[in-house]
Amino acid sequence: MHIEEAIWINTVIKKRSYQINKLLNIGSSTLEFRTVLQPHIDKYIFKFLKNNGAEAFHLDLKKDSGVDIQCDILDEDQVSNISKDNYDSLICSNLLEHVDDIPKTCNNLTNFIGKKGLIILTVPYVYPKHNDPIDNLLRPTPKELSNFFPNCKIIEEKILDIKPIFFTNSFFKLMKSFIRLFLPFFRLKGYETNFWSIVWLFKKRKVTCLLLEKN
């Protein structure tokens, strides 16, 4: 998650804090990821929720530190079981471009929450290919993204500008990327992601942001 996304999500949850008491963070990754590798996630989102008395639960495919719920979001039985916990909101950031079945994933996301529940989404719009472990190249406008959620209405939408990679990565990481160009047969998917990050080094990226409410 980019810092621009975290700040946008912060503005959304501030406006809708009266609706958010029990939030599910889909594709959360680890506690270290949220607090050390990308500390803006914790700073702008989860610290704010905690200070406002809201509970946040972190869901991911892998079991790890800081993951409260281990779940495959394409497994309807697992989703059905978790939906019984009455979440009133969820965040799904930078996940939908990495799933094998986008419509099924979106349908299962809506099943996590009840009527009037909030869905906060961010996905790439103008963005390089990045495998994690795949990139299905979903790059929708807000309206196109909302079409995957027919039983929800749009509350807020935005396309964010994200700084080019050159201005967001450390000098060490940039040098590592250039060196990686000379190792094309080592972890091919990683090489492809690295290649496109070099191509996009000075290009401005964009991210689609969407707030939905379940009908």
Backbone as CSV, one residue per row, in Angstrom:
resi,resn,N_x,N_y,N_z,CA_x,CA_y,CA_z,C_x,C_y,C_z
1,MET,0.839,-1.188,0.000,0.000,0.000,0.000,0.884,1.252,0.000
2,HIS,0.604,2.157,-0.899,1.344,3.411,-0.942,0.827,4.360,0.133
3,ILE,1.679,5.299,0.522,1.277,6.248,1.556,0.069,7.070,1.110
4,GLU,-0.020,7.349,-0.192,-1.173,8.096,-0.703,-2.483,7.331,-0.485
5,GLU,-2.427,6.015,-0.644,-3.610,5.183,-0.402,-3.985,5.186,1.078
6,ALA,-2.976,5.056,1.933,-3.229,5.038,3.375,-3.877,6.344,3.835
7,ILE,-3.411,7.462,3.289,-3.978,8.758,3.657,-5.420,8.872,3.162
8,TRP,-5.684,8.381,1.933,-7.062,8.412,1.419,-7.978,7.553,2.286
9,ILE,-7.526,6.355,2.644,-8.335,5.482,3.504,-8.590,6.158,4.846
10,ASN,-7.593,6.863,5.356,-7.752,7.595,6.616,-8.875,8.621,6.514
11,THR,-8.934,9.358,5.395,-10.003,10.358,5.233,-11.375,9.700,5.163
12,VAL,-11.426,8.521,4.540,-12.690,7.799,4.415,-13.186,7.311,5.771
13,ILE,-12.296,6.705,6.553,-12.740,6.153,7.835,-13.043,7.267,8.843
14,LYS,-12.419,8.418,8.675,-12.764,9.554,9.528,-14.200,9.986,9.279
15,LYS,-14.570,10.081,7.999,-15.925,10.501,7.643,-16.968,9.489,8.071
16,ARG,-16.589,8.208,8.058,-17.555,7.134,8.308,-17.281,6.405,9.623
17,SER,-16.573,7.047,10.533,-16.198,6.387,11.782,-17.408,5.915,12.579
18,TYR,-18.536,6.607,12.427,-19.753,6.212,13.143,-20.300,4.878,12.641
19,GLN,-19.876,4.436,11.442,-20.327,3.158,10.894,-19.344,2.025,11.151
20,ILE,-18.148,2.363,11.578,-17.078,1.371,11.661,-16.802,0.999,13.117
21,ASN,-17.184,-0.201,13.474,-16.924,-0.724,14.812,-16.099,-2.005,14.786
22,LYS,-16.282,-2.774,13.715,-15.591,-4.059,13.608,-15.171,-4.258,12.158
23,LEU,-13.890,-4.009,11.882,-13.379,-3.978,10.510,-12.496,-5.178,10.225
24,LEU,-12.604,-5.693,9.005,-11.801,-6.815,8.546,-10.834,-6.318,7.475
25,ASN,-9.556,-6.571,7.681,-8.510,-6.163,6.741,-8.109,-7.366,5.902
26,ILE,-8.530,-7.369,4.631,-8.330,-8.522,3.748,-6.955,-8.445,3.082
27,GLY,-6.209,-9.553,3.103,-4.874,-9.561,2.511,-3.919,-8.701,3.308
28,SER,-3.975,-8.857,4.612,-3.318,-7.944,5.546,-1.799,-8.034,5.549
29,SER,-1.256,-9.175,5.182,0.151,-9.497,5.383,0.460,-9.481,6.884
30,THR,1.725,-9.312,7.251,2.148,-9.514,8.627,2.159,-8.215,9.432
31,LEU,2.328,-8.350,10.735,2.463,-7.186,11.596,3.705,-6.380,11.213
32,GLU,4.792,-7.074,10.908,6.020,-6.380,10.496,5.785,-5.571,9.224
33,PHE,5.047,-6.134,8.286,4.757,-5.431,7.032,4.000,-4.137,7.304
34,ARG,3.002,-4.192,8.190,2.147,-3.034,8.458,2.801,-1.985,9.337
35,THR,3.779,-2.390,10.153,4.344,-1.454,11.125,5.799,-1.073,10.863
36,VAL,6.537,-1.919,10.128,7.958,-1.654,9.885,8.243,-1.394,8.408
37,LEU,7.837,-2.330,7.544,8.115,-2.177,6.116,7.269,-1.065,5.492
38,GLN,6.006,-0.994,5.899,5.125,0.081,5.425,4.397,0.678,6.632
39,PRO,5.112,1.419,7.469,4.529,1.909,8.727,3.374,2.878,8.551
40,HIS,3.239,3.466,7.362,2.108,4.367,7.114,0.769,3.638,7.189
41,ILE,0.775,2.320,6.956,-0.467,1.553,7.060,-0.989,1.605,8.489
42,ASP,-0.111,1.325,9.420,-0.514,1.349,10.831,-0.798,2.775,11.299
43,LYS,0.044,3.715,10.876,-0.087,5.104,11.321,-1.421,5.716,10.911
44,TYR,-1.783,5.588,9.645,-2.967,6.283,9.143,-4.263,5.490,9.281
45,ILE,-4.151,4.175,9.411,-5.377,3.364,9.417,-5.630,2.717,10.774
46,PHE,-4.750,1.841,11.203,-5.088,1.006,12.344,-4.891,1.690,13.694
47,LYS,-3.960,2.601,13.796,-3.860,3.389,15.025,-5.075,4.296,15.169
48,PHE,-5.509,4.873,14.038,-6.690,5.735,14.082,-7.919,4.948,14.500
49,LEU,-8.103,3.754,13.936,-9.253,2.920,14.294,-9.225,2.563,15.781
50,LYS,-8.042,2.180,16.271,-7.913,1.813,17.679,-8.227,2.987,18.591
51,ASN,-7.733,4.171,18.229,-7.977,5.367,19.043,-9.447,5.776,19.058
52,ASN,-10.190,5.312,18.051,-11.613,5.625,17.979,-12.479,4.480,18.482
53,GLY,-11.850,3.498,19.091,-12.599,2.420,19.720,-13.068,1.331,18.790
54,ALA,-12.588,1.325,17.537,-12.993,0.284,16.580,-12.019,-0.890,16.643
55,GLU,-12.535,-2.073,16.424,-11.703,-3.274,16.378,-11.319,-3.573,14.939
56,ALA,-10.083,-3.990,14.720,-9.618,-4.391,13.392,-9.062,-5.807,13.459
57,PHE,-9.459,-6.629,12.514,-8.997,-8.012,12.439,-8.324,-8.217,11.090
58,HIS,-7.179,-8.897,11.105,-6.339,-9.018,9.916,-6.425,-10.427,9.345
59,LEU,-6.804,-10.501,8.078,-7.021,-11.776,7.395,-6.022,-11.925,6.264
60,ASP,-5.417,-13.102,6.166,-4.475,-13.376,5.083,-4.487,-14.864,4.765
61,LEU,-3.974,-15.199,3.580,-3.906,-16.602,3.176,-2.903,-17.373,4.034
62,LYS,-1.812,-16.702,4.413,-0.772,-17.372,5.177,-0.919,-17.111,6.674
63,LYS,-0.490,-18.068,7.462,-0.477,-17.920,8.905,0.848,-17.306,9.316
64,ASP,0.789,-16.169,10.000,2.014,-15.479,10.371,1.722,-14.516,11.509
65,SER,2.765,-13.888,12.027,2.614,-12.919,13.107,1.768,-11.737,12.642
66,GLY,0.750,-11.411,13.417,-0.116,-10.294,13.065,-1.280,-10.670,12.178
67,VAL,-1.396,-11.943,11.825,-2.546,-12.436,11.051,-3.528,-13.078,12.033
68,ASP,-4.688,-12.464,12.189,-5.681,-12.985,13.133,-6.472,-14.141,12.564
69,ILE,-6.722,-14.076,11.245,-7.576,-15.074,10.597,-6.889,-15.575,9.338
70,GLN,-6.666,-16.867,9.262,-6.099,-17.469,8.061,-7.254,-17.952,7.191
71,CYS,-7.300,-17.466,5.939,-8.448,-17.781,5.087,-8.083,-17.653,3.623
72,ASP,-8.577,-18.583,2.839,-8.526,-18.491,1.377,-9.839,-17.836,0.940
73,ILE,-9.774,-16.614,0.413,-11.011,-15.891,0.100,-11.743,-16.454,-1.104
74,LEU,-11.162,-17.458,-1.769,-11.880,-18.141,-2.840,-12.574,-19.406,-2.339
75,ASP,-12.414,-19.699,-1.055,-13.064,-20.854,-0.445,-14.359,-20.394,0.221
76,GLU,-15.482,-20.720,-0.375,-16.773,-20.216,0.096,-17.129,-20.722,1.487
77,ASP,-16.702,-21.919,1.826,-16.981,-22.442,3.170,-16.250,-21.632,4.232
78,GLN,-15.001,-21.322,3.975,-14.244,-20.509,4.919,-14.833,-19.111,5.037
79,VAL,-15.202,-18.530,3.899,-15.801,-17.195,3.894,-17.107,-17.193,4.670
80,SER,-17.933,-18.206,4.440,-19.223,-18.301,5.117,-19.053,-18.391,6.618
81,ASN,-18.061,-19.126,7.049,-17.813,-19.287,8.478,-17.378,-17.970,9.122
82,ILE,-16.522,-17.220,8.425,-16.022,-15.953,8.952,-17.107,-14.879,8.935
83,SER,-17.992,-14.929,7.959,-19.046,-13.910,7.838,-19.996,-13.918,9.037
84,LYS,-20.010,-15.002,9.791,-20.887,-15.093,10.965,-20.430,-14.170,12.097
85,ASP,-19.233,-13.615,11.964,-18.682,-12.769,13.028,-19.143,-11.320,12.949
86,ASN,-20.044,-11.021,12.005,-20.724,-9.722,11.946,-19.786,-8.520,11.793
87,TYR,-18.962,-8.542,10.765,-18.127,-7.378,10.452,-18.986,-6.311,9.773
88,ASP,-18.725,-5.048,10.122,-19.511,-3.975,9.506,-18.735,-3.223,8.433
89,SER,-17.473,-3.603,8.231,-16.659,-2.920,7.231,-15.441,-3.768,6.902
90,LEU,-14.854,-3.508,5.742,-13.627,-4.195,5.371,-12.772,-3.316,4.484
91,ILE,-11.479,-3.595,4.516,-10.505,-2.972,3.625,-9.896,-4.066,2.766
92,CYS,-9.850,-3.835,1.461,-9.182,-4.750,0.541,-8.293,-3.898,-0.365
93,SER,-7.015,-3.858,-0.051,-6.089,-2.980,-0.761,-5.039,-3.785,-1.518
94,ASN,-4.942,-3.518,-2.815,-3.897,-4.135,-3.642,-3.917,-5.656,-3.592
95,LEU,-5.112,-6.196,-3.662,-5.261,-7.654,-3.655,-5.926,-8.176,-4.925
96,LEU,-6.934,-7.458,-5.417,-7.746,-7.988,-6.510,-6.964,-8.211,-7.799
97,GLU,-5.839,-7.525,-7.971,-5.018,-7.747,-9.168,-4.159,-9.003,-9.034
98,HIS,-4.245,-9.674,-7.879,-3.408,-10.850,-7.641,-4.211,-12.134,-7.441
99,VAL,-5.489,-12.143,-7.786,-6.317,-13.335,-7.597,-6.632,-13.992,-8.936
100,ASP,-6.938,-15.291,-8.878,-7.240,-16.044,-10.094,-8.661,-15.810,-10.598
101,ASP,-9.582,-15.494,-9.693,-10.994,-15.339,-10.056,-11.520,-14.050,-9.438
102,ILE,-11.529,-12.977,-10.219,-11.916,-11.664,-9.698,-13.391,-11.616,-9.302
103,PRO,-14.335,-12.036,-10.169,-15.754,-11.962,-9.782,-16.072,-12.750,-8.519
104,LYS,-15.514,-13.957,-8.406,-15.787,-14.773,-7.222,-15.201,-14.127,-5.977
105,THR,-14.002,-13.574,-6.096,-13.382,-12.899,-4.954,-14.242,-11.732,-4.492
106,CYS,-14.706,-10.915,-5.436,-15.528,-9.752,-5.091,-16.846,-10.169,-4.453
107,ASN,-17.436,-11.231,-4.982,-18.676,-11.737,-4.394,-18.447,-12.199,-2.952
108,ASN,-17.331,-12.882,-2.719,-17.030,-13.354,-1.372,-16.725,-12.199,-0.421
109,LEU,-16.122,-11.138,-0.936,-15.862,-9.968,-0.099,-17.168,-9.404,0.456
110,THR,-18.182,-9.311,-0.394,-19.465,-8.758,0.066,-20.113,-9.668,1.104
111,ASN,-19.784,-10.959,1.066,-20.374,-11.890,2.025,-19.763,-11.774,3.419
112,PHE,-18.613,-11.108,3.528,-17.999,-10.914,4.837,-18.781,-9.937,5.710
113,ILE,-19.545,-9.044,5.087,-20.211,-7.975,5.828,-21.720,-8.027,5.635
114,GLY,-22.446,-7.384,6.555,-23.895,-7.350,6.483,-24.413,-6.135,5.719
115,LYS,-25.704,-5.977,5.724,-26.359,-4.854,5.054,-25.864,-3.539,5.636
116,LYS,-25.624,-2.577,4.758,-25.082,-1.246,5.102,-23.602,-1.301,5.467
117,GLY,-22.986,-2.472,5.301,-21.557,-2.585,5.564,-20.740,-1.839,4.523
118,LEU,-19.559,-1.399,4.911,-18.682,-0.616,4.045,-17.564,-1.480,3.474
119,ILE,-17.256,-1.252,2.194,-16.142,-1.921,1.530,-15.206,-0.838,1.004
120,ILE,-13.961,-0.839,1.495,-12.946,0.129,1.071,-11.961,-0.606,0.177
121,LEU,-11.845,-0.154,-1.072,-11.040,-0.853,-2.073,-9.983,0.067,-2.675
122,THR,-8.801,-0.474,-2.913,-7.816,0.201,-3.758,-7.195,-0.838,-4.676
123,VAL,-7.045,-0.472,-5.946,-6.424,-1.346,-6.948,-5.622,-0.475,-7.912
124,PRO,-4.654,-1.046,-8.627,-3.907,-0.261,-9.607,-4.810,0.225,-10.745
125,TYR,-4.477,1.374,-11.290,-5.176,1.896,-12.474,-4.181,2.107,-13.618
126,VAL,-3.182,2.924,-13.403,-2.062,3.060,-14.340,-0.832,2.602,-13.567
127,TYR,-0.344,1.413,-13.901,0.609,0.774,-12.994,1.375,-0.333,-13.718
128,PRO,2.655,-0.535,-13.383,3.421,-1.616,-14.010,2.971,-2.984,-13.522
129,LYS,3.289,-3.992,-14.300,2.993,-5.357,-13.913,3.849,-5.747,-12.713
130,HIS,3.204,-6.405,-11.725,3.934,-6.833,-10.529,3.333,-8.143,-10.038
131,ASN,4.087,-9.199,-10.134,3.615,-10.535,-9.751,3.705,-10.728,-8.242
132,ASP,2.577,-11.213,-7.668,2.572,-11.456,-6.216,1.541,-12.531,-5.861
133,PRO,1.623,-13.780,-6.256,2.637,-14.299,-7.174,2.282,-14.072,-8.641
134,ILE,1.020,-13.634,-8.907,0.590,-13.330,-10.274,0.084,-11.892,-10.319
135,ASP,-0.042,-11.372,-11.518,-0.732,-10.108,-11.751,-1.701,-10.353,-12.887
136,ASN,-3.012,-10.318,-12.592,-4.020,-10.577,-13.622,-4.298,-9.346,-14.486
137,LEU,-3.565,-8.255,-14.227,-3.633,-7.006,-14.991,-4.974,-6.293,-14.861
138,LEU,-5.653,-6.490,-13.749,-6.839,-5.697,-13.447,-6.406,-4.248,-13.246
139,ARG,-6.927,-3.346,-14.069,-6.593,-1.919,-13.996,-7.873,-1.110,-14.255
140,PRO,-8.861,-1.193,-13.365,-10.185,-0.621,-13.633,-10.311,0.844,-13.224
141,THR,-11.257,1.525,-13.854,-11.729,2.809,-13.345,-12.602,2.522,-12.121
142,PRO,-12.948,3.538,-11.336,-13.860,3.282,-10.209,-15.180,2.646,-10.638
143,LYS,-15.746,3.110,-11.734,-17.010,2.550,-12.211,-16.841,1.096,-12.625
144,GLU,-15.769,0.787,-13.338,-15.516,-0.594,-13.749,-15.317,-1.492,-12.534
145,LEU,-14.644,-0.995,-11.526,-14.450,-1.781,-10.310,-15.774,-2.008,-9.592
146,SER,-16.607,-0.993,-9.543,-17.905,-1.126,-8.860,-18.799,-2.157,-9.534
147,ASN,-18.596,-2.408,-10.833,-19.413,-3.394,-11.551,-19.230,-4.810,-11.010
148,PHE,-18.125,-5.042,-10.302,-17.908,-6.350,-9.682,-18.708,-6.495,-8.382
149,PHE,-19.361,-5.403,-7.961,-20.118,-5.397,-6.704,-21.540,-4.894,-6.965
150,PRO,-22.350,-5.673,-7.710,-23.677,-5.204,-8.129,-24.648,-4.935,-6.991
151,ASN,-24.413,-5.515,-5.825,-25.316,-5.308,-4.688,-24.797,-4.233,-3.732
152,CYS,-23.924,-3.344,-4.276,-23.385,-2.242,-3.479,-23.535,-0.929,-4.231
153,LYS,-23.569,0.160,-3.504,-23.622,1.482,-4.130,-22.349,2.259,-3.828
154,ILE,-21.974,3.122,-4.769,-20.766,3.926,-4.609,-21.036,5.080,-3.654
155,ILE,-20.188,5.203,-2.639,-20.258,6.324,-1.697,-19.202,7.367,-2.039
156,GLU,-18.017,6.899,-2.391,-16.920,7.809,-2.715,-15.976,7.114,-3.681
157,GLU,-15.396,7.878,-4.598,-14.443,7.317,-5.552,-13.348,8.329,-5.854
158,LYS,-12.179,7.819,-6.205,-11.059,8.706,-6.506,-9.987,7.933,-7.256
159,ILE,-9.286,8.613,-8.153,-8.078,8.069,-8.761,-6.906,8.873,-8.219
160,LEU,-6.023,8.198,-7.499,-4.889,8.848,-6.841,-3.653,8.835,-7.714
161,ASP,-2.907,9.918,-7.697,-1.584,9.949,-8.305,-0.569,9.408,-7.301
162,ILE,0.295,8.516,-7.770,1.340,7.930,-6.933,2.699,8.340,-7.501
163,LYS,3.596,8.746,-6.648,4.911,9.191,-7.097,5.640,8.090,-7.875
164,PRO,6.446,8.475,-8.856,7.242,7.481,-9.594,8.155,6.678,-8.661
165,ILE,8.499,5.489,-9.108,9.303,4.564,-8.315,10.631,5.189,-7.894
166,PHE,11.231,5.984,-8.767,12.541,6.595,-8.477,12.503,7.423,-7.195
167,PHE,11.378,8.071,-6.939,11.276,8.971,-5.795,10.791,8.289,-4.517
168,THR,10.404,7.032,-4.617,9.880,6.332,-3.441,10.803,5.222,-2.939
169,ASN,11.721,4.758,-3.778,12.626,3.679,-3.377,13.969,4.229,-2.898
170,SER,14.594,3.522,-1.999,15.916,3.908,-1.504,16.976,3.688,-2.586
171,PHE,18.126,4.341,-2.425,19.232,4.174,-3.371,19.666,2.708,-3.431
172,PHE,19.710,2.043,-2.275,20.102,0.634,-2.227,19.138,-0.232,-3.034
173,LYS,17.852,0.026,-2.890,16.854,-0.779,-3.595,16.917,-0.525,-5.100
174,LEU,17.178,0.698,-5.503,17.307,1.004,-6.926,18.518,0.290,-7.528
175,MET,19.654,0.315,-6.815,20.849,-0.371,-7.296,20.615,-1.873,-7.397
176,LYS,19.906,-2.414,-6.423,19.582,-3.844,-6.420,18.739,-4.202,-7.641
177,SER,17.813,-3.315,-8.009,16.956,-3.550,-9.177,17.776,-3.558,-10.460
178,PHE,18.720,-2.654,-10.585,19.554,-2.614,-11.787,20.449,-3.846,-11.885
179,ILE,20.991,-4.288,-10.770,21.814,-5.498,-10.759,20.988,-6.717,-11.141
180,ARG,19.746,-6.723,-10.678,18.829,-7.854,-10.958,18.585,-8.028,-12.452
181,LEU,18.727,-6.965,-13.243,18.520,-7.041,-14.693,19.460,-8.035,-15.356
182,PHE,20.604,-8.306,-14.726,21.605,-9.196,-15.307,21.441,-10.638,-14.832
183,LEU,20.327,-10.922,-14.132,20.051,-12.284,-13.650,18.650,-12.717,-14.094
184,PRO,18.443,-12.811,-15.413,17.084,-13.065,-15.916,16.518,-14.444,-15.620
185,PHE,17.348,-15.427,-15.315,16.843,-16.789,-15.136,16.657,-17.163,-13.672
186,PHE,16.877,-16.208,-12.786,16.679,-16.460,-11.359,15.308,-15.931,-10.950
187,ARG,14.402,-16.839,-10.558,13.048,-16.462,-10.165,12.412,-15.566,-11.233
188,LEU,11.964,-16.210,-12.300,11.532,-15.501,-13.512,10.420,-14.486,-13.253
189,LYS,9.424,-14.839,-12.414,8.336,-13.896,-12.139,8.852,-12.658,-11.423
190,GLY,9.786,-12.860,-10.507,10.389,-11.729,-9.824,11.181,-10.864,-10.785
191,TYR,11.854,-11.514,-11.744,12.617,-10.766,-12.743,11.688,-9.896,-13.582
192,GLU,10.535,-10.448,-13.965,9.576,-9.695,-14.779,9.077,-8.466,-14.020
193,THR,8.757,-8.632,-12.741,8.316,-7.504,-11.921,9.408,-6.441,-11.840
194,ASN,10.640,-6.892,-11.624,11.767,-5.970,-11.521,11.991,-5.220,-12.830
195,PHE,11.875,-5.938,-13.956,12.057,-5.324,-15.270,11.084,-4.162,-15.475
196,TRP,9.805,-4.414,-15.147,8.803,-3.369,-15.352,8.970,-2.219,-14.363
197,SER,9.522,-2.489,-13.199,9.782,-1.399,-12.254,10.864,-0.465,-12.794
198,ILE,11.828,-1.011,-13.534,12.859,-0.180,-14.163,12.259,0.629,-15.308
199,VAL,11.427,-0.017,-16.123,10.774,0.680,-17.238,9.934,1.850,-16.725
200,TRP,9.293,1.654,-15.558,8.397,2.663,-14.989,9.108,3.583,-13.986
201,LEU,10.400,3.606,-14.016,11.166,4.284,-12.979,10.749,5.746,-12.778
202,PHE,10.456,6.447,-13.858,10.114,7.861,-13.759,8.668,8.156,-14.166
203,LYS,7.879,7.108,-14.385,6.484,7.295,-14.791,5.579,7.453,-13.573
204,LYS,4.641,8.377,-13.667,3.681,8.550,-12.582,2.683,7.395,-12.616
205,ARG,2.424,6.822,-11.460,1.465,5.731,-11.342,0.141,6.260,-10.797
206,LYS,-0.921,5.499,-11.002,-2.244,5.893,-10.513,-2.935,4.677,-9.884
207,VAL,-3.748,4.959,-8.883,-4.472,3.904,-8.163,-5.949,4.276,-8.074
208,THR,-6.815,3.317,-8.349,-8.265,3.496,-8.205,-8.675,3.222,-6.766
209,CYS,-9.438,4.167,-6.184,-9.922,4.029,-4.816,-11.448,4.097,-4.814
210,LEU,-12.062,3.263,-4.006,-13.517,3.174,-4.026,-14.052,2.843,-2.637
211,LEU,-15.086,3.554,-2.236,-15.831,3.236,-1.023,-17.233,2.834,-1.415
212,LEU,-17.621,1.618,-1.041,-18.947,1.080,-1.364,-19.725,0.816,-0.079
213,GLU,-21.052,0.839,-0.217,-21.921,0.432,0.872,-22.841,-0.668,0.359
214,LYS,-22.922,-1.749,1.120,-23.726,-2.889,0.702,-25.214,-2.584,0.866
215,ASN,-25.971,-2.841,-0.181,-27.414,-2.582,-0.158,-28.138,-3.593,0.737
